[in-house]
């Protein structure tokens, strides 16, 4: 696709006047919170908090051009990342644990949230990349119209751990251009032990189906910069705990063999929650990573990034 032919999905949604109803519907999820699959049922509007600890306003850790993301997002101007505080998963190995677990960040107004998006585009970023957005979907939707009115035009990236409600994702149909979920695990017991989410495998598979339904396979412009579609991340864990073969088989057979997948090698123990003697207390070996890449190819995934 030529960049000149691309038009962000949310611009059409804005022009059709659909945002007021979307904002109302998304905000209603916060009163007895069902934003994510945990369905905590707390009234976030009144200040109650559930598993994720997020409330009625956006909480942001940092924002700025990021050059460490996938090359198709970074391009030459960087990916405009907005790191959202807290998380709806409980991964004991989280590499951003100061943000997800300790809550490093600041509560901001919706006006400031909109201004951040516009500022990133003005600095030359190719996209707006919401990192860990699952618990802040209503806030993103609410902030977007002001961003459009201030000149926002670049693609939106939904950079998620993959623990997303299909009902909530449907609110983002016509808003998000690029979905970038993790595919962390394929086994319930592993997901329970390491992320406190035993239903993760079934949840992420349903989410992947919905994301692909909305945006299709990843499409790039003439410079190789992503403009629309699905990009899946798969972090290789020690001793095959991520279930690489099963994950790749699912993607090839039930999503698309043309799925763009980043097989990631950078696992390392973080924080202080990993118990001594755990398989997660070490980095992966070169052989474990090579085996994971070969599994992806053997299962029919050929659009591979190796990060």
Backbone as CSV, one residue per row, in Angstrom:
resi,resn,N_x,N_y,N_z,CA_x,CA_y,CA_z,C_x,C_y,C_z
1,UNK,0.842,-1.199,0.000,0.000,0.000,0.000,0.878,1.250,0.000
2,UNK,0.530,2.222,-0.835,1.245,3.486,-0.812,0.775,4.300,0.389
3,UNK,1.722,4.926,1.081,1.380,5.726,2.255,0.323,6.768,1.909
4,UNK,0.395,7.317,0.700,-0.567,8.350,0.300,-1.991,7.801,0.227
5,UNK,-2.120,6.483,0.049,-3.449,5.871,-0.047,-4.003,5.464,1.321
6,UNK,-3.152,5.515,2.346,-3.596,5.092,3.674,-4.395,6.194,4.360
7,UNK,-5.432,5.750,5.043,-6.217,6.672,5.868,-6.572,5.957,7.157
8,UNK,-6.211,6.544,8.291,-6.462,5.916,9.582,-7.949,5.648,9.769
9,UNK,-8.259,4.480,10.320,-9.651,4.068,10.476,-10.454,5.027,11.327
10,UNK,-9.845,5.569,12.364,-10.585,6.429,13.297,-11.032,7.748,12.659
11,UNK,-10.374,8.149,11.571,-10.793,9.385,10.903,-12.175,9.220,10.274
12,UNK,-12.417,8.072,9.651,-13.734,7.794,9.076,-14.780,7.678,10.176
13,UNK,-14.431,7.002,11.257,-15.351,6.867,12.391,-15.717,8.237,12.948
14,UNK,-14.745,9.127,13.017,-15.001,10.488,13.505,-15.921,11.234,12.546
15,UNK,-15.624,11.147,11.246,-16.432,11.880,10.259,-17.873,11.383,10.208
16,UNK,-18.082,10.117,10.527,-19.438,9.568,10.554,-20.198,9.922,11.827
17,UNK,-19.527,10.592,12.745,-20.181,11.004,13.980,-20.430,9.860,14.952
18,UNK,-19.603,8.815,14.901,-19.847,7.626,15.710,-19.193,7.676,17.095
19,UNK,-18.312,8.622,17.325,-17.584,8.633,18.588,-18.451,8.880,19.820
20,UNK,-19.416,9.787,19.808,-20.213,9.981,21.037,-20.859,8.702,21.551
21,UNK,-21.441,7.908,20.662,-22.070,6.655,21.100,-21.020,5.656,21.568
22,UNK,-19.863,5.602,20.893,-18.792,4.698,21.312,-18.250,5.076,22.679
23,UNK,-18.083,6.376,22.903,-17.580,6.838,24.196,-18.553,6.472,25.311
24,UNK,-19.829,6.670,25.061,-20.836,6.336,26.066,-20.831,4.836,26.374
25,UNK,-20.763,4.031,25.331,-20.795,2.580,25.536,-19.532,2.105,26.242
26,UNK,-18.380,2.616,25.833,-17.119,2.210,26.455,-17.056,2.657,27.912
27,UNK,-17.495,3.871,28.184,-17.463,4.385,29.554,-18.374,3.599,30.477
28,UNK,-19.464,3.080,29.929,-20.398,2.305,30.751,-19.763,1.025,31.275
29,UNK,-18.713,0.549,30.607,-18.027,-0.661,31.066,-17.287,-0.441,32.377
30,UNK,-17.044,0.822,32.724,-16.248,1.137,33.903,-17.057,1.134,35.198
31,UNK,-18.373,1.259,35.110,-19.171,1.393,36.326,-19.267,0.089,37.106
32,UNK,-19.304,-1.031,36.415,-19.137,-2.354,37.020,-18.146,-3.064,36.107
33,UNK,-16.882,-2.810,36.303,-15.882,-2.971,35.255,-15.870,-4.354,34.603
34,UNK,-16.091,-4.316,33.285,-15.993,-5.510,32.440,-15.104,-5.217,31.232
35,UNK,-14.175,-4.281,31.402,-13.318,-3.882,30.286,-12.457,-5.045,29.803
36,UNK,-11.939,-5.838,30.729,-11.074,-6.949,30.345,-11.670,-8.268,30.818
37,UNK,-11.072,-9.405,30.464,-11.663,-10.700,30.817,-11.767,-10.979,32.316
38,UNK,-11.093,-10.228,33.142,-11.206,-10.459,34.592,-12.568,-10.048,35.127
39,UNK,-13.211,-9.076,34.464,-14.570,-8.665,34.840,-14.675,-8.462,36.353
40,UNK,-13.856,-7.558,36.881,-13.783,-7.355,38.324,-15.079,-6.802,38.916
41,UNK,-15.852,-6.076,38.120,-17.135,-5.566,38.596,-17.056,-4.363,39.507
42,UNK,-15.887,-3.736,39.605,-15.749,-2.552,40.470,-16.221,-1.305,39.735
43,UNK,-16.559,-0.273,40.497,-16.991,1.003,39.924,-15.773,1.920,39.814
44,UNK,-15.119,1.866,38.677,-13.906,2.669,38.488,-14.214,4.155,38.401
45,UNK,-15.414,4.514,37.961,-15.791,5.922,37.892,-15.817,6.542,39.293
46,UNK,-16.227,5.746,40.282,-16.326,6.236,41.663,-15.033,6.065,42.447
47,UNK,-13.996,5.563,41.798,-12.708,5.438,42.464,-12.347,4.044,42.922
48,UNK,-13.236,3.067,42.726,-12.889,1.698,43.079,-11.898,1.139,42.056
49,UNK,-11.069,0.229,42.512,-10.110,-0.398,41.602,-10.150,-1.906,41.769
50,UNK,-9.858,-2.599,40.667,-9.827,-4.057,40.668,-8.421,-4.577,40.491
51,UNK,-8.294,-5.697,39.797,-6.999,-6.356,39.623,-5.955,-5.415,39.040
52,UNK,-6.334,-4.644,38.025,-5.344,-3.800,37.325,-4.987,-2.537,38.097
53,UNK,-5.848,-2.119,39.026,-5.656,-0.919,39.860,-5.851,0.391,39.114
54,UNK,-6.326,0.343,37.881,-6.582,1.566,37.127,-7.962,2.118,37.476
55,UNK,-8.112,3.439,37.346,-9.358,4.089,37.703,-10.035,4.775,36.540
56,UNK,-10.561,5.967,36.807,-11.390,6.671,35.833,-10.585,7.507,34.848
57,UNK,-9.323,7.820,35.183,-8.509,8.685,34.329,-7.300,7.923,33.780
58,UNK,-6.763,8.374,32.661,-5.551,7.734,32.133,-4.389,7.903,33.111
59,UNK,-3.568,6.875,33.203,-2.329,6.940,33.980,-1.200,6.532,33.042
60,UNK,-0.254,7.446,32.848,0.796,7.262,31.846,2.155,7.259,32.516
61,UNK,2.978,6.290,32.160,4.335,6.236,32.692,5.275,7.147,31.912
62,UNK,5.223,7.060,30.584,6.089,7.887,29.746,5.575,7.851,28.315
63,UNK,6.070,8.757,27.503,5.746,8.736,26.077,6.889,9.350,25.292
64,UNK,7.023,8.900,24.030,8.062,9.454,23.186,8.359,8.533,22.014
65,UNK,9.168,8.978,21.061,9.566,8.125,19.937,10.372,6.936,20.448
66,UNK,10.058,5.757,19.951,10.720,4.521,20.395,11.331,3.854,19.162
67,UNK,12.624,3.513,19.254,13.320,2.901,18.130,13.694,1.445,18.409
68,UNK,13.132,0.875,19.480,13.433,-0.502,19.822,12.314,-1.465,19.485
69,UNK,11.272,-0.976,18.812,10.164,-1.833,18.416,10.492,-2.528,17.092
70,UNK,9.536,-3.284,16.569,9.725,-3.947,15.281,10.058,-2.922,14.201
71,UNK,10.904,-3.320,13.255,11.354,-2.389,12.209,10.177,-1.831,11.410
72,UNK,9.128,-2.631,11.240,7.974,-2.159,10.471,7.185,-1.088,11.207
73,UNK,7.397,-0.936,12.491,6.768,0.142,13.250,7.691,1.345,13.408
74,UNK,8.981,1.072,13.503,9.954,2.129,13.795,10.244,2.999,12.577
75,UNK,10.443,2.367,11.406,10.769,3.136,10.213,11.968,4.038,10.452
76,UNK,11.847,5.282,10.024,12.929,6.254,10.213,12.568,7.313,11.240
77,UNK,11.290,7.384,11.648,10.865,8.410,12.599,10.532,7.880,13.978
78,UNK,10.536,6.571,14.118,10.225,5.975,15.408,8.749,5.673,15.589
79,UNK,8.464,4.794,16.528,7.089,4.481,16.912,6.721,5.370,18.098
80,UNK,5.594,6.023,18.019,5.191,6.976,19.055,4.566,6.276,20.245
81,UNK,5.393,5.762,21.133,4.894,4.936,22.224,4.348,5.759,23.383
82,UNK,3.224,5.288,23.929,2.656,5.817,25.158,2.550,4.627,26.116
83,UNK,3.395,4.613,27.139,3.418,3.511,28.095,2.357,3.744,29.165
84,UNK,1.347,2.886,29.151,0.234,3.023,30.073,0.513,2.220,31.344
85,UNK,0.227,2.825,32.473,0.576,2.259,33.770,-0.394,1.150,34.181
86,UNK,0.134,0.226,34.970,-0.601,-0.954,35.457,-0.790,-1.973,34.324
87,UNK,-1.438,-3.090,34.656,-1.648,-4.150,33.678,-2.746,-5.076,34.177
88,UNK,-3.422,-5.732,33.247,-4.460,-6.688,33.646,-3.933,-8.126,33.705
89,UNK,-2.617,-8.283,33.538,-1.974,-9.584,33.732,-1.047,-9.505,34.947
90,UNK,-0.659,-10.653,35.468,0.220,-10.695,36.634,1.489,-11.455,36.351
91,UNK,2.144,-11.167,35.233,3.333,-11.923,34.817,4.478,-11.717,35.812
92,UNK,4.977,-12.821,36.362,6.031,-12.705,37.370,7.376,-12.347,36.752
93,UNK,7.471,-12.364,35.429,8.728,-12.057,34.751,8.653,-10.755,33.960
94,UNK,7.668,-9.914,34.237,7.439,-8.709,33.435,8.684,-7.830,33.355
95,UNK,9.059,-7.470,32.134,10.241,-6.646,31.939,9.961,-5.164,32.163
96,UNK,8.679,-4.813,32.319,8.295,-3.450,32.687,7.619,-3.445,34.060
97,UNK,8.155,-4.259,34.978,7.459,-4.483,36.250,7.303,-3.212,37.081
98,UNK,8.198,-2.233,36.915,8.051,-0.989,37.676,6.789,-0.235,37.262
99,UNK,6.404,-0.417,36.006,5.189,0.218,35.503,3.975,-0.648,35.815
100,UNK,4.063,-1.931,35.481,2.896,-2.810,35.603,2.570,-3.151,37.049
101,UNK,3.610,-3.398,37.866,3.364,-3.847,39.232,3.454,-2.715,40.252
102,UNK,4.456,-1.849,40.116,4.646,-0.788,41.088,3.869,0.480,40.750
103,UNK,3.284,0.526,39.549,2.429,1.659,39.198,3.156,2.953,38.915
104,UNK,4.357,2.863,38.385,5.086,4.088,38.063,4.369,4.836,36.939
105,UNK,3.980,6.051,37.232,3.265,6.848,36.246,2.490,7.967,36.906
106,UNK,1.808,8.750,36.084,1.068,9.904,36.582,-0.329,9.937,35.957
107,UNK,-1.313,10.222,36.784,-2.665,10.414,36.279,-2.716,11.717,35.496
108,UNK,-3.322,11.674,34.314,-3.396,12.863,33.477,-4.832,13.092,33.032
109,UNK,-5.089,14.269,32.510,-6.411,14.587,31.969,-6.561,13.983,30.579
110,UNK,-7.802,13.895,30.115,-8.041,13.402,28.760,-7.494,14.389,27.731
111,UNK,-7.513,15.679,28.065,-6.951,16.680,27.159,-5.451,16.473,26.976
112,UNK,-4.759,16.192,28.084,-3.327,15.928,28.010,-3.047,14.646,27.235
113,UNK,-3.887,13.658,27.420,-3.739,12.387,26.710,-3.830,12.617,25.195
114,UNK,-4.827,13.385,24.775,-4.967,13.716,23.353,-3.750,14.465,22.843
115,UNK,-3.286,15.432,23.636,-2.147,16.254,23.223,-0.885,15.419,23.053
116,UNK,-0.724,14.374,23.884,0.440,13.490,23.743,0.463,12.832,22.369
117,UNK,-0.704,12.336,21.942,-0.789,11.666,20.645,-0.368,12.612,19.522
118,UNK,-0.919,13.795,19.554,-0.629,14.770,18.497,0.848,15.165,18.517
119,UNK,1.397,15.352,19.717,2.801,15.745,19.831,3.717,14.681,19.234
120,UNK,3.374,13.411,19.416,4.200,12.339,18.862,4.161,12.355,17.335
121,UNK,2.990,12.590,16.759,2.926,12.692,15.299,3.730,13.895,14.813
122,UNK,3.629,14.994,15.515,4.350,16.198,15.110,5.861,16.021,15.200
123,UNK,6.305,15.090,16.046,7.744,14.810,16.162,8.216,13.837,15.091
124,UNK,7.321,13.400,14.222,7.699,12.553,13.102,7.477,11.074,13.295
125,UNK,6.792,10.667,14.380,6.520,9.248,14.606,5.534,8.738,13.563
126,UNK,5.705,7.484,13.179,4.871,6.886,12.137,3.531,6.389,12.655
127,UNK,3.400,6.263,13.961,2.183,5.714,14.539,2.095,6.129,16.003
128,UNK,0.936,5.898,16.592,0.755,6.064,18.027,0.601,4.665,18.606
129,UNK,1.509,4.300,19.489,1.662,2.934,19.977,1.284,2.879,21.459
130,UNK,0.058,2.419,21.739,-0.409,2.308,23.121,0.120,1.004,23.705
131,UNK,1.015,1.101,24.686,1.628,-0.074,25.299,0.846,-0.453,26.557
132,UNK,0.371,-1.688,26.614,-0.489,-2.202,27.690,-1.775,-1.392,27.822
133,UNK,-2.607,-1.395,26.775,-3.809,-0.569,26.767,-5.090,-1.270,27.205
134,UNK,-5.034,-2.586,27.491,-6.264,-3.373,27.648,-7.205,-2.816,28.697
135,UNK,-6.670,-2.279,29.793,-7.482,-1.766,30.893,-7.834,-0.288,30.721
136,UNK,-7.375,0.313,29.614,-7.633,1.733,29.368,-8.353,1.982,28.039
137,UNK,-9.018,0.973,27.502,-9.713,1.152,26.223,-10.720,2.300,26.258
138,UNK,-11.586,2.414,27.267,-12.539,3.542,27.278,-11.838,4.894,27.265
139,UNK,-10.693,4.979,27.898,-9.954,6.234,27.979,-9.373,6.611,26.616
140,UNK,-8.873,5.615,25.897,-8.344,5.871,24.553,-9.453,6.380,23.640
141,UNK,-10.587,5.707,23.666,-11.711,6.109,22.818,-12.159,7.528,23.153
142,UNK,-12.225,7.840,24.435,-12.682,9.173,24.858,-11.718,10.277,24.434
143,UNK,-10.419,9.979,24.415,-9.414,11.003,24.101,-9.239,11.239,22.612
144,UNK,-9.661,10.299,21.778,-9.357,10.385,20.347,-10.009,11.558,19.610
145,UNK,-11.284,11.876,19.834,-11.870,12.978,19.054,-11.085,14.282,19.166
146,UNK,-10.620,14.608,20.352,-9.823,15.827,20.498,-8.511,15.708,19.747
147,UNK,-7.964,14.506,19.684,-6.754,14.299,18.902,-6.993,14.535,17.433
148,UNK,-8.108,14.025,16.916,-8.462,14.249,15.514,-8.626,15.736,15.246
149,UNK,-9.290,16.412,16.140,-9.526,17.852,15.956,-8.238,18.657,15.993
150,UNK,-7.206,18.101,16.614,-5.905,18.769,16.664,-4.985,18.333,15.529
151,UNK,-5.459,17.422,14.668,-4.681,17.054,13.493,-4.097,15.671,13.477
152,UNK,-4.520,14.789,14.379,-3.986,13.429,14.416,-4.399,12.659,13.165
153,UNK,-3.434,11.965,12.532,-3.741,11.223,11.299,-3.041,9.871,11.200
154,UNK,-2.034,9.596,12.034,-1.217,8.382,11.867,-1.940,7.154,12.411
155,UNK,-1.502,5.941,12.011,-2.143,4.712,12.505,-2.028,4.568,14.025
156,UNK,-3.015,3.895,14.598,-2.980,3.566,16.019,-2.567,2.110,16.180
157,UNK,-1.628,1.863,17.099,-1.142,0.511,17.396,-1.635,0.105,18.779
158,UNK,-2.291,-1.044,18.835,-2.789,-1.599,20.100,-1.816,-2.688,20.526
159,UNK,-0.884,-2.329,21.409,0.257,-3.156,21.796,-0.064,-3.829,23.135
160,UNK,-0.582,-5.049,23.072,-1.221,-5.668,24.221,-0.604,-7.002,24.612
161,UNK,-0.813,-7.377,25.870,-0.390,-8.692,26.335,-1.254,-9.818,25.816
162,UNK,-2.332,-9.477,25.130,-3.194,-10.483,24.527,-4.360,-10.925,25.390
163,UNK,-4.468,-10.377,26.596,-5.549,-10.756,27.506,-6.663,-9.728,27.357
164,UNK,-7.415,-9.863,26.266,-8.397,-8.859,25.873,-9.768,-9.473,25.668
165,UNK,-10.782,-8.744,26.098,-12.164,-9.163,25.896,-12.591,-8.893,24.462
166,UNK,-13.209,-9.864,23.827,-13.705,-9.677,22.463,-14.743,-8.557,22.430
167,UNK,-15.591,-8.487,23.430,-16.617,-7.441,23.465,-15.980,-6.060,23.483
168,UNK,-14.895,-5.904,24.227,-14.193,-4.625,24.259,-13.465,-4.362,22.955
169,UNK,-12.846,-5.385,22.396,-12.164,-5.216,21.114,-13.123,-4.756,20.022
170,UNK,-14.363,-5.203,20.080,-15.336,-4.801,19.062,-15.591,-3.299,19.084
171,UNK,-15.390,-2.671,20.249,-15.531,-1.213,20.322,-14.412,-0.508,19.560
172,UNK,-13.316,-1.218,19.329,-12.167,-0.641,18.632,-12.192,-0.888,17.132
173,UNK,-13.220,-1.585,16.666,-13.375,-1.817,15.233,-13.666,-0.476,14.562
174,UNK,-12.811,-0.081,13.637,-12.941,1.242,13.034,-12.165,2.305,13.782
175,UNK,-11.345,1.891,14.747,-10.505,2.830,15.499,-9.035,2.417,15.414
176,UNK,-8.744,1.179,15.772,-7.364,0.681,15.749,-6.998,0.229,14.330
177,UNK,-5.796,0.580,13.916,-5.295,0.186,12.601,-4.373,-1.028,12.673
178,UNK,-3.568,-1.104,13.723,-2.586,-2.178,13.852,-2.738,-2.820,15.230
179,UNK,-3.001,-4.103,15.239,-3.026,-4.853,16.490,-1.695,-5.577,16.651
180,UNK,-1.092,-5.430,17.834,0.177,-6.105,18.116,0.073,-6.822,19.475
181,UNK,-0.583,-7.979,19.501,-0.722,-8.733,20.743,0.433,-9.696,20.975
182,UNK,0.691,-9.961,22.250,1.523,-11.104,22.611,0.696,-12.375,22.452
183,UNK,1.379,-13.471,22.185,0.791,-14.803,22.303,1.700,-15.527,23.282
184,UNK,1.384,-15.423,24.579,2.306,-15.816,25.633,2.344,-17.314,25.898
185,UNK,1.167,-17.925,25.974,1.089,-19.321,26.394,-0.002,-20.059,25.637
186,UNK,0.137,-21.373,25.590,-0.927,-22.219,25.045,-1.473,-23.190,26.090
187,UNK,-0.886,-23.194,27.287,-1.344,-24.093,28.352,-1.904,-23.305,29.531
188,UNK,-3.048,-23.742,30.021,-3.726,-23.066,31.116,-2.914,-23.096,32.406
189,UNK,-2.299,-24.231,32.721,-1.556,-24.325,33.981,-0.350,-23.396,33.995
190,UNK,0.308,-23.257,32.844,1.448,-22.350,32.758,0.975,-20.894,32.884
191,UNK,-0.127,-20.567,32.230,-0.671,-19.211,32.303,-1.093,-18.858,33.723
192,UNK,-1.638,-19.831,34.441,-2.023,-19.612,35.838,-0.799,-19.375,36.696
193,UNK,0.219,-20.210,36.545,1.393,-20.132,37.408,2.189,-18.856,37.202
194,UNK,2.300,-18.404,35.935,3.203,-17.300,35.651,2.519,-15.961,35.389
195,UNK,1.201,-15.974,35.125,0.501,-14.702,34.861,-0.820,-14.575,35.604
196,UNK,-1.149,-15.538,36.459,-2.400,-15.516,37.220,-3.607,-15.379,36.290
197,UNK,-3.563,-16.094,35.170,-4.642,-16.017,34.182,-4.844,-17.381,33.536
198,UNK,-5.478,-18.307,34.240,-5.623,-19.658,33.695,-6.406,-19.734,32.398
199,UNK,-7.256,-18.736,32.142,-8.036,-18.725,30.905,-7.308,-18.032,29.762
200,UNK,-6.047,-17.650,29.975,-5.311,-16.910,28.942,-5.319,-17.596,27.579
201,UNK,-5.031,-18.899,27.477,-4.980,-19.511,26.141,-6.269,-19.345,25.347
202,UNK,-7.412,-19.567,25.968,-8.674,-19.426,25.233,-8.996,-17.972,24.966
203,UNK,-8.633,-17.088,25.912,-8.896,-15.659,25.722,-8.070,-15.103,24.567
204,UNK,-6.784,-15.409,24.543,-5.934,-14.835,23.498,-6.316,-15.364,22.119
205,UNK,-6.725,-16.612,22.032,-7.132,-17.148,20.731,-8.377,-16.432,20.205
206,UNK,-9.340,-16.191,21.086,-10.542,-15.449,20.670,-10.183,-14.023,20.290
207,UNK,-9.276,-13.405,21.047,-8.859,-12.040,20.748,-8.142,-11.963,19.404
208,UNK,-7.277,-12.920,19.128,-6.558,-12.947,17.852,-7.523,-13.063,16.678
209,UNK,-8.536,-13.891,16.829,-9.535,-14.020,15.761,-10.225,-12.685,15.501
210,UNK,-10.595,-11.990,16.577,-11.292,-10.721,16.415,-10.371,-9.646,15.837
211,UNK,-9.146,-9.590,16.295,-8.197,-8.613,15.770,-7.971,-8.809,14.269
212,UNK,-7.805,-10.073,13.880,-7.588,-10.350,12.458,-8.840,-10.070,11.647
213,UNK,-9.996,-10.353,12.205,-11.252,-10.041,11.507,-11.340,-8.555,11.190
214,UNK,-10.912,-7.741,12.130,-11.003,-6.297,11.950,-9.991,-5.747,10.946
215,UNK,-8.770,-6.219,11.007,-7.693,-5.555,10.258,-6.973,-6.424,9.237
216,UNK,-7.133,-7.757,9.302,-6.477,-8.628,8.336,-4.983,-8.782,8.586
217,UNK,-4.301,-9.352,7.586,-2.853,-9.534,7.673,-2.149,-8.175,7.614
218,UNK,-0.943,-8.129,8.162,-0.205,-6.869,8.226,0.116,-6.349,6.829
219,UNK,-0.197,-5.073,6.618,0.088,-4.396,5.351,1.065,-3.264,5.638
220,UNK,2.010,-3.063,4.723,3.005,-2.010,4.877,2.987,-1.077,3.671
221,UNK,3.595,0.093,3.855,3.667,1.046,2.749,4.917,0.780,1.905
222,UNK,5.192,1.665,0.987,6.302,1.464,0.067,7.666,1.482,0.758
223,UNK,7.713,2.004,2.002,8.955,2.020,2.773,9.034,0.883,3.785
224,UNK,8.058,-0.035,3.718,8.060,-1.150,4.655,7.538,-0.808,6.036
225,UNK,6.854,0.320,6.163,6.319,0.759,7.457,4.863,0.311,7.571
226,UNK,4.537,-0.318,8.678,3.206,-0.873,8.874,2.134,0.213,8.868
227,UNK,1.017,-0.103,8.210,-0.113,0.832,8.188,-1.401,0.190,8.711
228,UNK,-1.511,-1.129,8.572,-2.734,-1.787,9.015,-2.513,-3.297,9.126
229,UNK,-3.191,-3.914,10.088,-3.155,-5.363,10.170,-2.676,-5.893,11.508
230,UNK,-2.461,-7.203,11.540,-2.108,-7.930,12.754,-0.627,-8.296,12.755
231,UNK,0.039,-8.001,13.866,1.434,-8.366,14.082,1.495,-9.052,15.443
232,UNK,1.903,-10.309,15.480,1.890,-11.089,16.716,3.301,-11.234,17.268
233,UNK,3.414,-11.020,18.581,4.686,-11.235,19.270,4.625,-12.539,20.060
234,UNK,5.718,-13.287,20.012,5.795,-14.528,20.777,7.152,-14.582,21.461
235,UNK,7.145,-14.435,22.786,8.379,-14.449,23.564,8.737,-15.891,23.914
236,UNK,9.909,-16.327,23.453,10.358,-17.686,23.745,10.757,-17.768,25.217
237,UNK,10.227,-18.757,25.919,10.542,-18.961,27.331,11.392,-20.218,27.506
238,UNK,12.134,-20.300,28.600,12.940,-21.501,28.840,12.084,-22.772,28.887
239,UNK,12.668,-23.854,28.448,12.064,-25.184,28.518,10.726,-25.287,27.786
240,UNK,10.552,-24.467,26.766,9.352,-24.554,25.940,8.070,-24.142,26.627
241,UNK,8.156,-23.349,27.683,6.972,-23.012,28.473,5.958,-22.166,27.713
242,UNK,6.398,-21.472,26.668,5.476,-20.638,25.897,4.620,-21.445,24.925
243,UNK,4.946,-22.713,24.730,4.151,-23.536,23.815,4.256,-23.081,22.374
244,UNK,5.485,-22.856,21.929,5.714,-22.255,20.615,5.057,-23.029,19.479
245,UNK,5.260,-24.323,19.426,4.717,-25.081,18.295,3.197,-24.968,18.236
246,UNK,2.551,-25.121,19.373,1.088,-25.037,19.396,0.609,-23.637,19.013
247,UNK,1.328,-22.612,19.467,0.956,-21.237,19.121,1.074,-20.992,17.624
248,UNK,2.176,-21.423,17.031,2.387,-21.220,15.597,1.394,-22.037,14.769
249,UNK,1.070,-23.224,15.251,0.093,-24.059,14.547,-1.271,-23.363,14.527
250,UNK,-1.652,-22.798,15.659,-2.921,-22.076,15.724,-2.928,-20.888,14.769
251,UNK,-1.866,-20.103,14.773,-1.818,-18.925,13.912,-1.906,-19.304,12.436
252,UNK,-1.149,-20.309,12.040,-1.129,-20.707,10.630,-2.453,-21.300,10.192
253,UNK,-3.075,-22.103,11.053,-4.275,-22.839,10.663,-5.557,-22.055,10.883
254,UNK,-5.612,-21.237,11.939,-6.875,-20.613,12.319,-6.891,-19.094,12.200
255,UNK,-5.742,-18.481,12.022,-5.708,-17.035,11.745,-5.314,-16.840,10.283
256,UNK,-4.051,-17.028,9.963,-3.598,-16.935,8.568,-2.138,-17.354,8.491
257,UNK,-1.748,-18.151,7.496,-0.325,-18.461,7.325,0.482,-17.223,6.953
258,UNK,-0.232,-16.154,6.578,0.416,-14.887,6.237,0.553,-13.975,7.457
259,UNK,0.277,-14.516,8.641,0.416,-13.730,9.867,1.877,-13.332,10.071
260,UNK,2.084,-12.069,10.363,3.426,-11.555,10.646,3.718,-11.837,12.119
261,UNK,4.767,-12.623,12.385,5.083,-13.035,13.754,6.518,-12.644,14.106
262,UNK,6.666,-12.018,15.254,7.995,-11.726,15.782,8.312,-12.750,16.866
263,UNK,9.259,-13.651,16.575,9.748,-14.610,17.556,10.836,-13.905,18.364
264,UNK,10.594,-13.731,19.652,11.442,-12.850,20.467,12.382,-13.652,21.372
265,UNK,13.658,-13.233,21.374,14.702,-13.971,22.098,15.138,-13.298,23.388
266,UNK,14.546,-12.134,23.723,15.136,-11.329,24.790,14.659,-11.653,26.198
267,UNK,14.051,-12.820,26.393,13.608,-13.143,27.752,14.786,-13.110,28.734
268,UNK,14.564,-12.442,29.864,15.499,-12.518,30.977,14.723,-12.295,32.269
269,UNK,15.151,-12.899,33.356,14.424,-12.755,34.629,14.416,-11.300,35.088
270,UNK,13.251,-10.832,35.514,13.109,-9.461,35.995,12.355,-9.468,37.317
271,UNK,12.557,-8.413,38.100,11.812,-8.274,39.336,12.258,-9.272,40.388
272,UNK,11.393,-9.491,41.376,11.768,-10.356,42.500,10.711,-11.422,42.778
273,UNK,9.867,-11.725,41.770,8.787,-12.672,41.983,9.095,-14.084,41.506
274,UNK,10.163,-14.248,40.758,10.504,-15.575,40.249,11.175,-16.375,41.361
275,UNK,10.589,-17.496,41.760,11.160,-18.265,42.873,12.466,-18.941,42.484
276,UNK,13.356,-19.124,43.446,14.613,-19.834,43.168,14.331,-21.232,42.603
277,UNK,15.101,-21.605,41.616,14.931,-22.918,41.014,13.878,-22.990,39.938
278,UNK,13.161,-21.884,39.705,12.147,-21.866,38.659,12.806,-21.963,37.287
279,UNK,12.150,-22.591,36.309,12.687,-22.573,34.941,12.869,-21.159,34.401
280,UNK,12.129,-20.216,34.970,12.208,-18.839,34.488,13.370,-18.056,35.096
281,UNK,14.182,-18.711,35.909,15.276,-18.002,36.578,16.530,-17.901,35.708
282,UNK,16.409,-18.294,34.443,17.550,-18.180,33.518,17.084,-17.655,32.171
283,UNK,18.032,-17.176,31.394,17.756,-16.784,30.014,17.558,-18.030,29.155
284,UNK,17.005,-17.851,27.968,16.906,-18.970,27.044,18.264,-19.211,26.379
285,UNK,18.447,-20.409,25.885,19.685,-20.746,25.175,19.526,-20.443,23.685
286,UNK,20.674,-20.407,23.002,20.633,-20.210,21.561,19.862,-21.324,20.867
287,UNK,20.001,-22.538,21.378,19.304,-23.665,20.779,17.796,-23.538,20.975
288,UNK,17.367,-23.085,22.141,15.933,-22.919,22.389,15.333,-21.906,21.421
289,UNK,16.068,-20.852,21.156,15.558,-19.852,20.221,15.536,-20.400,18.794
290,UNK,16.603,-21.035,18.383,16.658,-21.606,17.031,15.547,-22.627,16.836
291,UNK,15.313,-23.453,17.852,14.241,-24.445,17.768,12.885,-23.770,17.606
292,UNK,12.672,-22.667,18.320,11.394,-21.954,18.238,11.171,-21.401,16.829
293,UNK,12.209,-20.843,16.236,12.098,-20.319,14.873,11.784,-21.454,13.899
294,UNK,12.464,-22.564,14.056,12.206,-23.711,13.178,10.784,-24.238,13.337
295,UNK,10.280,-24.251,14.563,8.902,-24.682,14.793,7.919,-23.797,14.036
296,UNK,8.143,-22.495,14.080,7.256,-21.577,13.373,7.238,-21.891,11.876
297,UNK,8.405,-22.108,11.308,8.501,-22.417,9.885,7.840,-23.754,9.571
298,UNK,8.076,-24.724,10.422,7.502,-26.055,10.202,5.979,-26.044,10.263
299,UNK,5.433,-25.142,11.055,3.974,-25.064,11.187,3.348,-24.172,10.117
300,UNK,4.162,-23.556,9.244,3.626,-22.806,8.121,3.662,-21.306,8.250
301,UNK,4.340,-20.779,9.258,4.474,-19.323,9.398,5.734,-18.891,8.655
302,UNK,5.585,-18.041,7.662,6.748,-17.655,6.873,7.081,-16.161,6.941
303,UNK,6.163,-15.341,7.463,6.486,-13.914,7.657,7.035,-13.760,9.066
304,UNK,8.319,-14.000,9.215,8.944,-14.031,10.528,9.902,-12.864,10.740
305,UNK,9.777,-12.262,11.905,10.769,-11.313,12.408,11.440,-12.027,13.568
306,UNK,12.716,-11.820,13.757,13.424,-12.485,14.843,14.077,-11.420,15.700
307,UNK,13.368,-11.044,16.783,13.844,-9.956,17.618,14.437,-10.429,18.920
